[in-house]
Amino acid sequence: MSIQVRNVSHIYSKGLPDEQLALDNINFDIYDGEVVGIIGHTGSGKSTLLQHLNGLLKPDEGTIIIGDVDITKPGVSMRDIRRRVGLVFQYPEYQLFEETVALDVAFGPKNLGLRQDEVDDRVEEALELVGLDYEEVKDRSPFDLSGGQKRRVAIAGVIAMKPQVLILDEPTAGLDPGAHKEIMQMIREIHRTENNIIIFVSHNMADVAELSDKVMVMDRGKMITVGTPAEVFTRRNRLAAIGLDVPPVTEMMYELKDRGVEVSTNVLNLKDAEEELYRYLRGKKAK
Ligand SMILES: Nc1ncnc2c1ncn2[C@@H]1O[C@H](COP(=O)(O)OP(=O)(O)OP(=O)(O)O)[C@@H](O)[C@H]1O
């Protein structure tokens, strides 16, 4: 399973005075099992791109191939696309609506036309996968749960459809540090278990560095860089030029380098960065 995006452009309000080129000739490939982090300023086109990947929006130009299906071709069924690609919107908890957690999570798989016993199995599996105790939460109202738990229920509703591609638009937005950490852990667990393609948008560079195999940088509708976290975050000046930061650990390494200390500037892992720092401090003490 892979994704190929070729020459994709999207214009909002085409032909009107407020016409907006939101995607400008986008090209990239995503391969089986990759975790992809998308970064970019507000309005750079990230959400527009995500909505193209699950067929909610159609490009004005270009093609998007998911597995062996060109989802931009007329006549491709939305159901078929949804089976492959699950999109979790920003603040998905606002879209919970059923009386119980189990009914909410069952909504998607039911719509796929699965048998009731299969739907039940998927609901239980998905809730456990997002770190909730099935027996404990299944009959509760989703509205009685904490913010972090509500979000997990909403994500479980998408996972229960077993998408080969899971897309998350700012999955940790607005959460307190504890819930943030738990959602990050949950994403890792989903990937470990399902080994699906995961694409997520985040403004948190440390999360992007930690989770992603590949990072994509968007600016004003263009995909300006695609690479590993180390490749992308070592181009600090390029990111700064479009108003983006590097992860705090990388910033720390740059600070030391600026003071003449020999360190590798592509350190993205907190543990490696700490070791470099200790090495530096030990060296300083010895002098
Ligand atoms: N429905 C719409 N109609 C017209 N213009 C739109 C619409 N949705 C988005 N845009 C415009 O398209 C551009 C890209 O928006 P998009 O929401 O994709 O950016 P984004 O990178 O996801 O931003 P954010 O980080 O705030 O979610 C922006 O200039 C935005 O104003």
The ligand as an SDF file (V2000), in Angstrom:
LIG
                    3D

 31 33  0  0  0  0  0  0  0  0999 V2000
  -13.6210   26.5330    2.4240 N   0  0  0  0  0  0  0  0  0  0  0  0
  -12.7440   27.4520    2.0410 C   0  0  0  0  0  0  0  0  0  0  0  0
  -13.0870   28.4520    1.1810 N   0  0  0  0  0  0  0  0  0  0  0  0
  -12.1790   29.3620    0.7780 C   0  0  0  0  0  0  0  0  0  0  0  0
  -10.8860   29.3910    1.1620 N   0  0  0  0  0  0  0  0  0  0  0  0
  -10.4960   28.4350    2.0200 C   0  0  0  0  0  0  0  0  0  0  0  0
  -11.3950   27.4190    2.5120 C   0  0  0  0  0  0  0  0  0  0  0  0
  -10.7070   26.6050    3.3540 N   0  0  0  0  0  0  0  0  0  0  0  0
   -9.4460   27.0850    3.3880 C   0  0  0  0  0  0  0  0  0  0  0  0
   -9.3120   28.1690    2.6130 N   0  0  0  0  0  0  0  0  0  0  0  0
   -8.0760   28.9420    2.3700 C   0  0  0  0  0  0  0  0  0  0  0  0
   -7.1080   28.0540    1.8070 O   0  0  0  0  0  0  0  0  0  0  0  0
   -5.8250   28.2650    2.3840 C   0  0  0  0  0  0  0  0  0  0  0  0
   -5.3250   26.9850    3.0280 C   0  0  0  0  0  0  0  0  0  0  0  0
   -6.1430   26.6880    4.1580 O   0  0  0  0  0  0  0  0  0  0  0  0
   -5.9620   25.3780    5.0580 P   0  0  0  0  0  0  0  0  0  0  0  0
   -7.0840   25.3550    6.0500 O   0  0  0  0  0  0  0  0  0  0  0  0
   -5.7960   24.2020    4.1860 O   0  0  0  0  0  0  0  0  0  0  0  0
   -4.5800   25.6960    5.8080 O   0  0  0  0  0  0  0  0  0  0  0  0
   -3.9250   24.9730    7.0780 P   0  0  0  0  0  0  0  0  0  0  0  0
   -2.4690   24.9050    6.8050 O   0  0  0  0  0  0  0  0  0  0  0  0
   -4.6310   23.6990    7.3580 O   0  0  0  0  0  0  0  0  0  0  0  0
   -4.2090   26.0010    8.2710 O   0  0  0  0  0  0  0  0  0  0  0  0
   -4.4370   25.6830    9.8480 P   0  0  0  0  0  0  0  0  0  0  0  0
   -3.0890   25.3470   10.4120 O   0  0  0  0  0  0  0  0  0  0  0  0
   -4.9760   26.9820   10.3710 O   0  0  0  0  0  0  0  0  0  0  0  0
   -5.4370   24.5520    9.9570 O   0  0  0  0  0  0  0  0  0  0  0  0
   -5.9850   29.4330    3.3540 C   0  0  0  0  0  0  0  0  0  0  0  0
   -5.6150   30.6060    2.6870 O   0  0  0  0  0  0  0  0  0  0  0  0
   -7.4610   29.4360    3.6780 C   0  0  0  0  0  0  0  0  0  0  0  0
   -7.9050   30.7430    3.9800 O   0  0  0  0  0  0  0  0  0  0  0  0
  1  2  1  0
  2  3  1  0
  2  7  2  0
  3  4  2  0
  4  5  1  0
  5  6  2  0
  6  7  1  0
  6 10  1  0
  7  8  1  0
  8  9  2  0
  9 10  1  0
 10 11  1  0
 11 12  1  0
 11 30  1  0
 12 13  1  0
 13 14  1  0
 13 28  1  0
 14 15  1  0
 15 16  1  0
 16 17  2  0
 16 18  1  0
 16 19  1  0
 19 20  1  0
 20 21  2  0
 20 22  1  0
 20 23  1  0
 23 24  1  0
 24 25  2  0
 24 26  1  0
 24 27  1  0
 28 29  1  0
 28 30  1  0
 30 31  1  0
M  END
$$$$
